[in-house]
Amino acid sequence: MPDPAPQPRTAAQAAADPRIQAIGVLFNTSALMERLLGSAIQRAAGISHSMFEVLLILAAQPEGTAMSRLSDGLVLTSGGATRLIDRMVEAELVTRAPSPADRRVQLVSMTELGERALVAAAAAHTREADRLMHGALSSTEAADLVQALDRLGRHARAELPPLG
């Protein structure tokens, strides 16, 4: 087993630590991408990036998706997911109804308006993502980045305790 890297002992060492800098670059880049893609989605479809993510999940489950699966998939607390779905029900993007199999479970389904919003948002998202990715990375670099981030994300999700 390799020796662990030394821990920073001063503020200057902490600021210069490549591990801290690497995660900072990842977070900053993610925040910038979120703002740019979120703005494109908002302009094209009038929905937030979080709503777009819900609609993507629902598109894969046309029979409806349990609220618990949505909160897990979005990494939101159950309260945060409920508030988001409440706004989407009010905007007529989704419906919510008790599950026929278990009335305690709420199933969320996409409406026709939600599907139209998803299609418009997806078009804006892909255009903006292509512009950003291909403006900075080669096709090979972009594919390698996606693979690496997917592995990192799966590892992090496995480490994440359940949200309440």
C-alpha positions, -999 to +999 in steps of 0.1 A: +000+000+000+015+034-010+024+059+017-003+085+021+006+120+008+016+144+035-011+166+049-008+204+047+005+220+079+001+257+069-024+277+050+001+282+021+006+244+019-032+239+020-038+264-008-010+248-029-020+212-023-027+196-057-055+174-043-073+205-030-066+223-063-079+194-084-112+192-065-115+230-067-111+229-104-137+201-107-162+221-085-156+254-102-159+239-137-190+221-127-205+253-113-197+272-145-211+244-168-242+243-146-247+281-150-241+281-188-263+250-195-289+261-170-292+295-187-295+278-221-322+255-208-341+283-191-340+305-223-351+276-246-377+258-224-385+281-194-374+254-169-346+250-145-317+226-148-332+206-119-365+203-136-347+192-168-330+164-147-364+153-133-379+152-168-349+131-180-355+105-153-392+105-160-386+100-198-370+066-189-399+056-168-431+065-187-453+045-162-442+069-135-414+071-110-416+070-072-407+102-053-380+083-034-363+073-067-364+110-078-348+123-046-321+096-048-314+102-085-312+140-080-292+137-047-319+157-029-335+153+004-371+141+003-382+176+013-362+192-015-375+167-041-411+173-029-407+211-032-393+207-068-421+183-078-447+207-063-434+235-086-434+212-116-470+200-108-480+237-106-463+244-139-482+214-154-449+196-164-457+165-143-485+148-124-484+131-091-507+102-080-507+074-056-492+041-069-519+015-077-496-011-061-490+008-029-511+039-021-484+052+003-460+056-027-464+087-049-457+082-086-446+112-107-453+111-144-444+135-172-472+154-190-473+163-227-463+199-217-434+184-198-423+163-228-423+194-250-403+212-224-378+183-222-373+182-260-367+219-262-344+219-232-325+188-245-319+206-278-305+237-261-285+215-237-268+195-264-260+226-285-244+244-255-226+213-243-212+207-278-201+243-280-184+242-247-168+208-249-156+210-284-144+245-279-120+233-253-114+196-258-107+171-287-133+144-292-109+119-276-103+142-246-141+148-242-148+110-243-120+103-218-132+130-195-168+117-195-155+081-187-134+093-159-161+115-144-186+087-147-163+064-127-157+091-101-194+098-098-203+061-094-176+058-067-188+089-049-225+078-051-215+045-034-198+064-006-228+088-001-250+080+029-288+080+023-303+115+024-332+121+047 
